[in-house]
Amino acid sequence: MSASRVLVIGLDGVPLTLVEPWIAAGHLPNMAKLTTAGAVGLLRSTIPPTSGPAWSSFATGKGPGKTNIYDFLYRQSGTYAFPPVNTSRRDGKSLWRILSEHGKRVGVVNVPISYPVEPVDGFLVSGWLTPYTAKDFTYPSSLFQELRDHVGDYHIYPQETFDERSRDAYLAASARFLERTLEANLYLMRRSAWDFYMTVVFDTDRVLHQMWHYLDPSHPWRKDRDDLSGQVLGYFKQVDDAVGRMVREAGDDALTILMSDHGMGAAHYFILLNLWLLQEGLLVLKNGALTRLKRALFDLGFHLVNIHKVANRLGLSKHAEYKAGYFTDRILKEVFLSFNDVDWSRSKAYSYGRHLGNVYLNVRGREPHGIVEPGSEYEEVRAEIAERARRFVHPYTRAPVVGEVLRREDVYHGPHLDEAPDLILVQRDPRDIFFGLSDFGSNAIAQPVYRYSGMHRDHGLLVAHGTGVQPGTVHGAEIVDLAPTILYAMGIPVPRDMDGKVLTQLFRSDNGWGEVAYTDELAAIARAPELVYTGQQEDEVKKRLKGMGYL
């Protein structure tokens, strides 16, 4: 047996623990229909549990050591510059390419990290991390104008940023954005026949990031203990309606998979790891007059977080997702304390990346001005940093910041292991979030969160529904498992070089589902020359990240 059609709906950043009580209370009737007669469980994300690596691992069935996507940014070879990732950097065939090669017609809409678009048997509309002004985000290219003709202006990015003073306008804009996205999906689902259709509601992630304190009366941002969850629930009722309309459009014969790339929970403090490395003498600044001036101003409060707070109070940061902001990233590095001010000839380590504490050693032969020799010195420095990290005390709570120190080879495997962080610091308290995507964003090693009251967690959600699905609880599912599971469900052999396993527990053993078939044909891909965004495109993508709180 195999599924005649598969529909995948992604709800970015949504934890199962959030929607389950709402389902039980009758607030989300369409999700209730899926969960009542379906297989339901937690879905473990990647390490770190962030959208860049998670969606790349979903698309390929491979972990970051094989996809080469470890975060939103990557260190550009020969530099200490960190441009945004895109599909030209991702290794591994996408699920939709494999399906296309086996004669399946696919539709893929708004999946993060799907730009530049790739040819498929069907159509593709890219998602988050597409440059804002791009018009080449559809395959075929003619689909761009077709969407405009039939749906109107199709937006990849939302049009408002959250602020307590403009909450109602923010929620109204989010509702309009979701309705327009649903309209586009329904048009595309009806436009032509398909075997596999996938779409992602990315704005669920943003709403939960920025409004988690409405769900958590104990959050430090809350000055009261009133129940404010209705503000978020109202948006999720609209999401539930969109899910129901797409499931009905797919028809009763479709296997439906509802999933998220990671979960969400409270965030209380940002931990600025580069400041800790600076304090420990592992990262050293230049001694020139300009750097000394920038450091003095930095210590006095001239840094990105404070400047943004002032701009926000003046109303200048509204629509930060798509307007120019204060400066371009290159100017920011010149004006504010940044990696431009680091003396790499005396620095042993640095950090970039979000959520977990990614520590990279400044390795000779790998980094452009590396000083740590590979081999025994590398291991000695890594062990020294790990030991210091275990003694890192939170300046507010006085508790240890780090709960676990992981070496890259303990977490990742694959041909791109050398691109992985050398150490991964896992916070003891998940409400502490390592903030490392802006060199030196603030002059405090730990500070109360700003703009985001919620941040990622390791587990999202997984629901499978349809003929042949075994109702019940799903155990041990990971995001890398979904690509091989979908191939199995559609009767296509699973490439052996995928890291994920087929979730046979989703399917009834007495309903004709056969043994898993594997193929030695690798799901690797001869990648095209890496696309490095133009300066304008890179700035646009980084503005998206800044506006959404990622930088």
Rosetta blueprint (number, residue, H / E / L):
1 M L
2 S L
3 A L
4 S L
5 R E
6 V E
7 L E
8 V E
9 I E
10 G E
11 L E
12 D L
13 G L
14 V L
15 P L
16 L H
17 T H
18 L H
19 V H
20 E H
21 P H
22 W H
23 I H
24 A H
25 A L
26 G L
27 H L
28 L L
29 P H
30 N H
31 M H
32 A H
33 K H
34 L H
35 T H
36 T H
37 A L
38 G L
39 A E
40 V E
41 G E
42 L E
43 L E
44 R E
45 S L
46 T L
47 I L
48 P L
49 P L
50 T L
51 S H
52 G H
53 P H
54 A H
55 W H
56 S H
57 S H
58 F H
59 A H
60 T H
61 G L
62 K L
63 G L
64 P H
65 G H
66 K H
67 T H
68 N L
69 I L
70 Y L
71 D L
72 F L
73 L E
74 Y L
75 R L
76 Q L
77 S L
78 G L
79 T L
80 Y L
81 A L
82 F L
83 P L
84 P E
85 V L
86 N L
87 T L
88 S L
89 R L
90 R L
91 D L
92 G L
93 K L
94 S L
95 L H
96 W H
97 R H
98 I H
99 L H
100 S H
101 E H
102 H L
103 G L
104 K L
105 R L
106 V E
107 G E
108 V E
109 V E
110 N E
111 V E
112 P L
113 I L
114 S L
115 Y L
116 P L
117 V L
118 E L
119 P L
120 V L
121 D L
122 G E
123 F E
124 L E
125 V E
126 S E
127 G L
128 W L
129 L L
130 T L
131 P L
132 Y L
133 T L
134 A L
135 K L
136 D L
137 F L
138 T E
139 Y E
140 P L
141 S L
142 S L
143 L H
144 F H
145 Q H
146 E H
147 L H
148 R H
149 D H
150 H H
151 V H
152 G L
153 D L
154 Y L
155 H L
156 I L
157 Y L
158 P L
159 Q L
160 E L
161 T L
162 F L
163 D L
164 E H
165 R H
166 S H
167 R H
168 D H
169 A H
170 Y H
171 L H
172 A H
173 A H
174 S H
175 A H
176 R H
177 F H
178 L H
179 E H
180 R H
181 T H
182 L H
183 E H
184 A H
185 N H
186 L H
187 Y H
188 L H
189 M H
190 R H
191 R H
192 S L
193 A L
194 W L
195 D L
196 F E
197 Y E
198 M E
199 T E
200 V E
201 V E
202 F L
203 D H
204 T H
205 D H
206 R H
207 V H
208 L H
209 H H
210 Q H
211 M H
212 W H
213 H H
214 Y H
215 L H
216 D L
217 P L
218 S L
219 H L
220 P L
221 W L
222 R L
223 K L
224 D L
225 R L
226 D L
227 D L
228 L L
229 S L
230 G H
231 Q H
232 V H
233 L H
234 G H
235 Y H
236 F H
237 K H
238 Q H
239 V H
240 D H
241 D H
242 A H
243 V H
244 G H
245 R H
246 M H
247 V H
248 R H
249 E H
250 A H
251 G L
252 D L
253 D L
254 A E
255 L E
256 T E
257 I E
258 L E
259 M E
260 S L
261 D L
262 H L
263 G E
264 M E
265 G E
266 A E
267 A L
268 H L
269 Y E
270 F E
271 I E
272 L L
273 L H
274 N H
275 L H
276 W H
277 L H
278 L H
279 Q H
280 E L
281 G L
282 L L
283 L L
284 V L
285 L E
286 K L
287 N L
288 G L
289 A H
290 L H
291 T H
292 R H
293 L H
294 K H
295 R H
296 A H
297 L H
298 F H
299 D H
300 L L
301 G L
302 F L
303 H L
304 L H
305 V H
306 N H
307 I H
308 H H
309 K H
310 V H
311 A H
312 N H
313 R H
314 L L
315 G L
316 L L
317 S L
318 K L
319 H L
320 A L
321 E L
322 Y L
323 K L
324 A L
325 G L
326 Y L
327 F L
328 T L
329 D H
330 R H
331 I H
332 L H
333 K H
334 E H
335 V H
336 F L
337 L L
338 S L
339 F H
340 N H
341 D H
342 V E
343 D L
344 W H
345 S H
346 R H
347 S L
348 K L
349 A E
350 Y E
351 S L
352 Y L
353 G E
354 R E
355 H E
356 L L
357 G E
358 N E
359 V E
360 Y E
361 L E
362 N L
363 V E
364 R E
365 G L
366 R L
367 E E
368 P L
369 H L
370 G L
371 I L
372 V E
373 E L
374 P L
375 G L
376 S H
377 E H
378 Y H
379 E H
380 E H
381 V H
382 R H
383 A H
384 E H
385 I H
386 A H
387 E H
388 R H
389 A H
390 R H
391 R L
392 F L
393 V E
394 H L
395 P L
396 Y L
397 T L
398 R L
399 A L
400 P E
401 V L
402 V E
403 G E
404 E E
405 V E
406 L E
407 R E
408 R H
409 E H
410 D H
411 V H
412 Y L
413 H L
414 G L
415 P L
416 H L
417 L H
418 D H
419 E H
420 A L
421 P L
422 D L
423 L E
424 I E
425 L E
426 V E
427 Q E
428 R L
429 D L
430 P L
431 R L
432 D E
433 I E
434 F E
435 F E
436 G E
437 L L
438 S L
439 D L
440 F L
441 G L
442 S L
443 N L
444 A L
445 I L
446 A E
447 Q E
448 P E
449 V L
450 Y L
451 R L
452 Y L
453 S L
454 G E
455 M E
456 H E
457 R E
458 D L
459 H E
460 G E
461 L E
462 L E
463 V E
464 A E
465 H E
466 G L
467 T L
468 G L
469 V E
470 Q L
471 P L
472 G E
473 T E
474 V E
475 H E
476 G E
477 A E
478 E E
479 I H
480 V H
481 D H
482 L H
483 A H
484 P H
485 T H
486 I H
487 L H
488 Y H
489 A H
490 M L
491 G L
492 I L
493 P L
494 V E
495 P E
496 R L
497 D L
498 M L
499 D L
500 G L
501 K L
502 V L
503 L L
504 T H
505 Q H
506 L H
507 F E
508 R L
509 S L
510 D L
511 N L
512 G L
513 W L
514 G L
515 E L
516 V L
517 A L
518 Y E
519 T E
520 D L
521 E L
522 L L
523 A L
524 A L
525 I L
526 A L
527 R L
528 A L
529 P L
530 E L
531 L L
532 V L
533 Y L
534 T L
535 G H
536 Q H
537 Q H
538 E H
539 D H
540 E H
541 V H
542 K H
543 K H
544 R H
545 L H
546 K H
547 G H
548 M L
549 G L
550 Y L
551 L L
